[in-house]
Amino acid sequence: MPTKTLQIPTPDGQADAFAAFPDDGERHPGVLLYPDAFGVRPELERKARELAGHGYYVLVPNLYYRRGPSPVIDLPEHIGEEARPAVFAQVMPLMEEHTTERVLRDAEAYLTFLTAQPEVGPGPVAVLGYCLGAVLAMRTAIAHPGRVAAVAGFHPAPLVTDAPDSPHRLVSELTAEVHIGLAEGDMTPEALSEFTRALDTAGVAHTTETYPDTVHGFTMSDTAAYSPAGLQRHWDRLLPLLERTLTKG
């Protein structure tokens, strides 16, 4: 499986990124994969390789490139409960700096770069993300309705907030099909109802599902939250979505 480390030009500098794609010399649908708050690391590279094995060009940008190339923070090989306080002490300032304005500037740069790669075929792309990355995926799809055919988020950070630019307030711009895979406790029943009602009102094709026996972060095998069954369910939902919207669509 070919992989590359690439530099994406952005209005704020060069964002390093990991890319994986099939080794067949053909052009394939593009997928922009946003990491969770812990950033690009071997766990995300494994996910990109696995997804590429199903016939996609997968681009994983370093969200925190303004602070330096990946890895921006020191992470243990396994993020257990004991390590979380120290890890979050490093991550929180980076997350707080990642404003909506920055997200949208980056999203434009990432999509432009992804669709210009010689291994990427014509047509719309998919955007997916984990935790923080799920919110970024939604914002990207909302801001680029003509360029994104599918958006998926797993164990998302809040998608319903009191902020004027809360993702759920902006979904009238969405044209992508949406899947959100929740851990138990990721959203209150009230927030989930508000989110799905907004999608329904906007006429957006969507599924939202709470994956049983999971906690936030369940797709990440390098954390204490990992659930093998939850990860498999995530693939069982993600791959048909991509096939429907990118391969057959």
N, C-alpha and C positions, 0 to 999 in steps of 0.2 A: 504494500500500500504506500504510494508516494506521499511524502509530507514535505512541507516547506515552512521556513520561518520568513515572514514577509514584513515589509514596512509600508504602512498605509498612510499616504499624505492626508493630513487633516488641517483645518484652519489654525489649530493650536500646536502643530508639530507633527512628528512621525509616530504613529501607533504601531508597535510591533504586534504581530499576529501569527497564529499557527494555522496551517491549512492542510487538509487531507482530502484526497480525491482518488477515484479508481485508476488503476494502472492499465488502461486499455486504449489510450490515445484518442478517445472520443470526448465530446462535450456533454456535460451533465447539468441538471438543475442545480442552482446555487442555494445554499443554506447558510444564513448568518446565525451563529450560535453565541449567545451571550452567557458568560460564566456566572456562577453565583458570586456572592460577595468576597469569597476567598480568592477569586481570580483564576487566571490560566495556570494550570499545573498538570502533572501527569494524568490525574483523573479526568480532566476535561479533554485532554489529548486522546485518551482512550475512547471517550464517547465520540469524538470527531472521527476517529478511525473506524469505529463500528458503523457509524452512520454512512461514512464514505463507502464502506463495503456493500451498502445497499444501493449504490449508484448515484451518490450526490457529491458535489464539491462543497466542503464544509470549511467555513472561515471562522476562527475563534479569536477575536481581538482582545488585547490587553486593555481593559477598561481604565486602568490607572496609569496609562503611559505618560501622563504629564509629570508623574513622580519618578519616572524611569522605566527601563525595560523590565519585562517579566523575568523572574519573580520580584515583585515590588516589596513583598513582605516575606519574612522568614516563617515558613510553615513546617510543622512536624509531618512526618510521613503519614501519621494517623492523627486526626483531630478528635481526640477524646474529650470527655467532659472536663478533665483536669486542665487541658490545654486551651479550652475555649476562652476563658477570661483574658489570657495574654494575647491570643489571636485577635479577639474582638477589640482589644485596646489599640492594636495596629490598624484594624480594618475600619473602625468607625470614622476616624477623620477622613479617610479616603472616600467613604460613602457620602459623607456630608458635603464634600467638595463636588460631588458628581451631580450638579444641578440639572434641572430639566433643560436649560439652555445648552449646557454642554452635551447632554444626551442627544439632543436633536442635531447639533452640529456634527457630532460624531456619527450619528446614524446616516446622515447624508453622505459623509465620506466613506463609511463602510460599504453602503449599498453601491455607490458609484464604483468603488474599487472591486467589489465582488463581481459585479456584472461585466466588468472589463477584462476579467481573467480569460485567457485563451481556452482554458478547460471548461468554462461555464457556457452553457447553451443559452439561446435567446429566451425571452419570456420572463414572467415574474419569478420571484424567489420566495423562500419560506424564512421565517425568523422564529427562533425559539430561545428560551432562556430559563434559567433556574434561579429561584430566590429573587434577589435583586434583578438578575437578568430577565426574569419573566416580566417585570415592570418595563424594563428597557425594550423588550420585544414588543409589548403592547404599544408603547409610545412610538416605536419605529413603524409599526404597521399602520397606526392611526395617521402618522405624518406622511406616509407614502402609499396611499391606497391603490394607486395604479401599478405599483412595483412589487407589492407583497400579496401573495395568494393565500398564504397560510401563516398562522401565528399560534405557537404553543408555549405554555408556561407551566412549570412544575414547581410544587411547593413555593408559590409566589410570595414575595414581599407584598405589602398592602396595595391592592388594586382599587380599593374604595377608601377614600379619606375625605376630610373636610376641605381640602385645598381646592381652589377654583380649577386647577388643572389636574385634578384626580383623574386617572385613566377612565374610570367609569362615566365621567361627565363628557368625554370626548368621543365615545364610540360611534356616534352618528357618522363619523368620517370613515369608519372601517368598511372595507370591502372583502377583507380576508376571512376565511373560515377559521374559527377559534376553537382550541381545546385548552382547558385549564385543568390540570391534575393537582388536587389539593391533598395535603396531609390533614389528618384529623386535627382540628384546632387552628388551621391556617386562617379561616375566615369564620366570623360569627354567622349564625343563621340569618341575622338581619342584613349583614354586609353581603352575604352570598345572594340573598333575595334581591337586594338593590342592584347588584352587579348583573345578574341574569335578566332582571327586568329592563335594565338599560340596553342590553344586547337585543332583547326581544323587541323593544320599542324601535330600535334602529334597524331591525330586519336583518341582523347579522346571524349567519349560520354558526351555531356554537354548541359545544358540549362542555359542561362542567361536572366534575366527578370528584368525590372524596374517596381516596384510595384507602381501603380498610387496613387497620393495624399499622398505620404509618405515623411518623412524626416529621416535623419540618426538616428537610434535607435528605429525605429518604432515598433519593437517587444516587447519592454520593458515597461510594464504597470506601473512601478514605476518611469517613466521619463516623461517629458513634450513632448517628441517626439512620444509617444505611439499612434498607430493607430489600433483600433480593427479590421478594415477590412484588414489592412496590416498583422496583426498577424494571422488572419484566413487564408489569402492567403499563408502565410508561412507554416502553417500546411497542407494546401491543396497540396503544392508542396513537402514537406518533407516526409509525411507519404507514399505516393506512391513510392517515391524513395527508402525508406527503405524496403518496402515490395518487390519491384522489385529485389533489390540487395542482401538483407539478408534473406528474408523469402522464396522467390521463387528461388532466384539465387543460 
